[in-house]
């Protein structure tokens, strides 16, 4: 299994929140989580905490790709396509597919590259910008709200 190789190759602990349906399929086919710490599903905030503290995110989820990009966590997508191409464009994400060798190669590449990409989703300044716009408008005594 490609994920188990990450533990062996890099000495990193792989944490996998396993959905109950996935756990059922793993059991049905007699698969094992070699080198992987399988945990129960976690809530959104707990997942954000796990992801923000990760050295690398491995996923097939578009949402996880997007959040990893925003949090500055390099991402390797275990698919051959993505609905978040902007993460590829800025270098926050790479497509590895399901081939174990490609997964390990791309893991190495992403960990070596670091996380100096530009956030394609903005810089988290919208609230401040709206506040500045509102204050500017209020100073004109026109009672207008400018949105950017």
C-alpha positions as CSV (number, residue, x, y, z in Angstrom):
1,X,0.0,0.0,0.0
2,X,1.4,3.4,-1.0
3,X,0.5,5.1,2.2
4,X,2.4,2.6,4.3
5,X,5.5,3.3,2.2
6,X,5.5,6.9,3.4
7,X,6.0,5.7,7.0
8,X,8.9,3.5,5.9
9,X,10.5,5.9,3.4
10,X,10.3,9.2,5.4
11,X,9.7,8.0,9.0
12,X,6.5,10.1,9.1
13,X,3.4,8.9,11.0
14,X,0.5,8.6,8.6
15,X,-2.8,9.5,10.3
16,X,-5.9,8.3,8.4
17,X,-9.4,9.3,9.8
18,X,-11.3,6.3,8.4
19,X,-14.9,6.7,7.3
20,X,-17.1,3.8,8.6
21,X,-17.8,2.7,5.0
22,X,-14.1,2.6,4.2
23,X,-13.4,0.6,7.4
24,X,-16.1,-1.9,6.3
25,X,-14.5,-2.3,2.9
26,X,-11.0,-2.7,4.3
27,X,-12.3,-5.4,6.6
28,X,-14.2,-7.1,3.8
29,X,-11.1,-7.4,1.7
30,X,-8.8,-8.3,4.5
31,X,-6.6,-5.2,4.0
32,X,-4.3,-3.9,6.7
33,X,-3.1,-0.4,7.7
34,X,0.6,-1.2,7.7
35,X,2.5,1.9,9.0
36,X,-0.7,3.9,9.2
37,X,-2.5,5.1,12.3
38,X,-6.2,4.6,11.4
39,X,-8.4,6.7,13.7
40,X,-12.1,7.2,14.0
41,X,-13.6,10.0,11.9
42,X,-13.2,13.5,13.4
43,X,-15.2,16.7,13.2
44,X,-14.4,19.6,11.0
45,X,-12.4,21.6,13.5
46,X,-10.5,18.6,14.7
47,X,-9.7,17.8,11.0
48,X,-8.5,21.4,10.5
49,X,-6.2,21.0,13.5
50,X,-4.8,17.7,12.1
51,X,-4.3,19.2,8.7
52,X,-2.7,22.4,9.9
53,X,-0.1,20.5,11.9
54,X,0.7,18.0,9.1
55,X,4.0,18.0,7.2
56,X,2.1,16.8,4.1
57,X,-1.5,16.1,3.2
58,X,-2.4,13.1,1.1
59,X,-6.0,13.1,-0.2
60,X,-8.5,12.4,-2.9
61,X,-10.8,15.2,-1.6
62,X,-11.0,18.5,-3.4
63,X,-11.9,20.2,-0.1
64,X,-8.8,18.9,1.6
65,X,-6.7,20.0,-1.3
66,X,-8.1,23.5,-1.0
67,X,-7.7,23.8,2.8
68,X,-4.1,22.4,2.6
69,X,-3.3,25.1,0.1
70,X,-4.7,27.8,2.3
71,X,-3.0,26.4,5.5
72,X,0.4,26.2,3.7
73,X,0.5,22.4,3.9
74,X,2.0,20.7,0.8
75,X,-0.6,18.3,-0.8
76,X,-0.3,15.1,-2.8
77,X,-3.6,14.2,-4.5
78,X,-4.1,10.4,-4.9
79,X,-6.0,10.9,-8.2
80,X,-5.2,11.7,-11.8
81,X,-7.4,14.8,-11.9
82,X,-8.7,17.5,-9.6
83,X,-11.5,20.0,-9.4
84,X,-9.0,22.4,-7.7
85,X,-6.5,23.1,-10.5
86,X,-5.6,26.4,-8.9
87,X,-3.8,24.4,-6.2
88,X,-1.7,22.8,-9.0
89,X,-1.0,26.2,-10.7
90,X,0.5,27.7,-7.5
91,X,2.5,24.6,-6.7
92,X,0.6,23.7,-3.5
93,X,-0.6,20.4,-4.9
94,X,0.5,17.6,-7.2
95,X,-1.4,14.7,-8.8
96,X,0.1,11.3,-8.0
97,X,-2.6,8.9,-8.9
98,X,-2.7,5.6,-7.1
99,X,0.7,4.2,-8.0
100,X,2.8,3.7,-4.9
101,X,6.1,4.7,-6.6
102,X,4.5,8.0,-7.9
103,X,3.0,8.7,-4.5
104,X,6.4,8.4,-2.8
105,X,8.2,10.4,-5.5
106,X,5.6,13.2,-5.2
107,X,5.7,13.2,-1.4
108,X,9.5,13.7,-1.5
109,X,9.1,16.5,-4.1
110,X,6.4,18.3,-2.1
111,X,8.3,18.1,1.2
112,X,11.5,19.3,-0.4
113,X,9.8,22.2,-2.1
114,X,8.3,23.8,1.0
115,X,5.3,26.0,1.1
116,X,6.1,29.4,-0.4
117,X,3.2,29.5,-2.8
118,X,0.7,32.3,-3.2
119,X,-2.7,31.6,-1.8
120,X,-5.0,31.5,-4.9
121,X,-8.1,32.0,-2.6
122,X,-7.0,35.4,-1.2
123,X,-5.1,36.5,1.7
124,X,-7.8,36.6,4.4
125,X,-8.1,40.4,4.3
126,X,-11.6,40.8,3.1
127,X,-13.0,41.8,6.5
128,X,-10.4,44.5,6.9
129,X,-10.9,45.7,3.3
130,X,-14.7,45.9,3.8
131,X,-14.2,47.8,7.1
132,X,-11.9,50.3,5.4
133,X,-14.4,50.7,2.6
134,X,-17.2,51.2,5.0
135,X,-15.3,53.8,7.1
136,X,-14.3,55.6,4.0
137,X,-18.0,55.7,2.9
138,X,-19.2,56.8,6.3
139,X,-16.7,59.7,6.2
140,X,-18.5,61.0,3.0
141,X,-21.8,61.2,5.0
142,X,-23.5,59.5,2.1
143,X,-24.3,56.4,4.1
144,X,-23.0,54.2,1.3
145,X,-21.3,50.9,1.7
146,X,-18.6,50.1,-0.9
147,X,-17.7,46.5,-1.3
148,X,-14.5,45.4,-3.0
